[in-house]
Amino acid sequence: RSKRQKCAACCKKFTAFLFSTVGLSCLLISYTIIGGLIFVELESDHEKSKKHTVVNQRHLHVQKLWNMTEEMNVFHKENWTILAEQILLSYEKIVYQATKRDGWGGNDEETELQWTFAGAMLYSITVVTTIGYGHIAPKTLWGRVVTIVYAILGIPLTLLTITNLGGFMATAFRFIYKNICCGLCCIFCPEPTRPRVRSSAVRSRTNAENGGDVSKSLTGKAPPPPTKPKRPKNQFEVKVQWRSGLSRIMKTTDNKAVRVPIYVSLMVLASYIIIGAILFTIWEDEWDFLIGSYFCFITLTTIGFGDYVPGTSVDSWANQEKLVLCAMYLIIGLALIAMCFDLMQEEARKKFRTLGQKM
């Protein structure tokens, strides 16, 4: 019985860790790596065979051109052009089918494959995040079947992981905003000095020098202080109220009670897109800043047209490294969007609640 209790306790601890933010993140990373290994095993041999087929067909049609030219004793431009055009059209159909149906990328060398581990891992991420660039897709029967099963299990796991990770990042961002940003504001905007006020002894001595108060001598009571009209808040009062608000934020123990303005969340998203656009512009020779920004926005919003994908051009350098970095940028960006949505949703809920109370 004690062994059963220990086993049950261990299972509970493992389940609790598995459904925590760290456990879900590790599970998603492992799931993506396993998916990359599976798809490489299923699709790489098919891609290599199609490369060999296209190369053999090209050599065959070149040989046909030579045989046709050799058989003609006297060259006539019209006859030779008609026969050569027929051979080239036949080869053109083969290339079109290999590109459209079989996924041939136009490169014959086996060292430049689409279905490498990095490419397969990026494909796995685009499947579970529902982005689907479309620049790479399974061409075998088992690859398509595994994609269906992989997506059915991976999409809920990804949504759950990104939601938990976004909530954790939102709590961490509230803590940073409370302890660092507000602290920097207090440092760079110090509290102004209050103007000196004369004491009662000084005021009484001044009244005595001026002959005393006539109304007090007649009635025996000091006249009520004159009411002053309300004046607009000066710079001192505004800064004091602002610092008091910051002090309330600093004294807040619950990070969820800290309100992060919506414009701060939008600035975080814009900064992440700009940083990604600059990096992809440096990596890709044919991309400018506008294309990099367009790619980052289309990717992070999970639209994923697939017209621009880093590391897929034949002449680009370090293709595999680019695919890995693109996958990391994608995962971090989706978690960051979940964090910003959580912050903006909480702020909008509080604003609408305040507006409802005022109405």
Protein Blocks (a to p, Z undefined) as FASTA:
>chain_A
ZZmmmmmmmmmmmmmmmmmmklmmmmmmmmmmmmmmmmmmmmmmmmmmmmmmmmmmmmmm
mmmmmmmmmmpmbacfklmmmmmmmmmmmmmmmmmmmmmmnopghiabfklcfklfklmm
mmmmmmmnononolaccfbfklmmmmmmmmmmmmmmmmmmmmmmmmmmmmmmmmmmmmmm
mmmmmmmmccddddddddfklmmmmmmmnnpafklmmnopacdddddddddddfklmmmm
mmmmmmmmmmpmblklpccdfklmmmmmmmmmmmmmmmmmmmpmkbcfklmmmmmmmmmn
ononolacghkafkbghkllmmmmmmmmmmmmmmmmmmmmmmmmmmmmmmmmmmmmmZZ
